[in-house]
Amino acid sequence: MTTTAITPTAAARIRPRRAPDGEVHVGYLATPIGRLLVAATPAGLVRVGFETEAPESVLAELRAGIGRRIVDDGTLVDAPRAELEAYFAGTLGEFTMPLDLSGTSGFRRAVLDEMFRIPYGTTISYAELARRAGNGRAARAAGHACATNPIPIVVPCHRVIGSDGGLHGYGGGLHVKQGLLRLEGVIVA
């Protein structure tokens, strides 16, 4: 597998502002870790929901937070689904789709930006993530940003682990975090 390091141009794909008009396109993708809900706005991928999350709750969250019309299986989710399929097939190490993280700000946004830069097949601690985001004493806040990450897998919160090397909490369940790290070759067996 060929992987490419995240570059500043890749980080620039995270859009600071959502397009003023448009819809939220929603589709689903069957993966080895379960069915994912994939949602995108004209500005980019805005949400990935795990199978453990009730789709109705994710859709209500999108309506409340974005206030747009939901389009089932709209064309805006085609590219994100294709990249996620390639990731799960083991042929994609860097996501190139634009991301819409306009609903985040402050330290949480800095944490998500830094998380996006964690290379495929590597892990860092919550403390290191907090340091990279500008506040080395805010490991707990970095952990909260991971827990509320709207775009897991693509913004790879699964690559963040405890300072002791242990896996701690994950929105999709620890078995999903383990599966993603196994896919990336971090965990063997």
Sequence and secondary structure as in RCSB ss.txt:
>XXXX:A:sequence
MTTTAITPTAAARIRPRRAPDGEVHVGYLATPIGRLLVAATPAGLVRVGFETEAPESVLAELRAGIGRRIVDDGT
LVDAPRAELEAYFAGTLGEFTMPLDLSGTSGFRRAVLDEMFRIPYGTTISYAELARRAGNGRAARAAGHACATNP
IPIVVPCHRVIGSDGGLHGYGGGLHVKQGLLRLEGVIVA
>XXXX:A:secstr
       HHHHTTEESS  SS  EEEEEEEETTEEEEEEEETTEEEEEE TTS HHHHHHHHHHHH   EEET G
GGHHHHHHHHHHHHT  SS  S EE TT  HHHHHHHHHHHTS TT  EEHHHHHHHTT TT HHHHHHHHHT S
STTTS GGGEE TTS     TT HHHHHHHHHHTTSS  
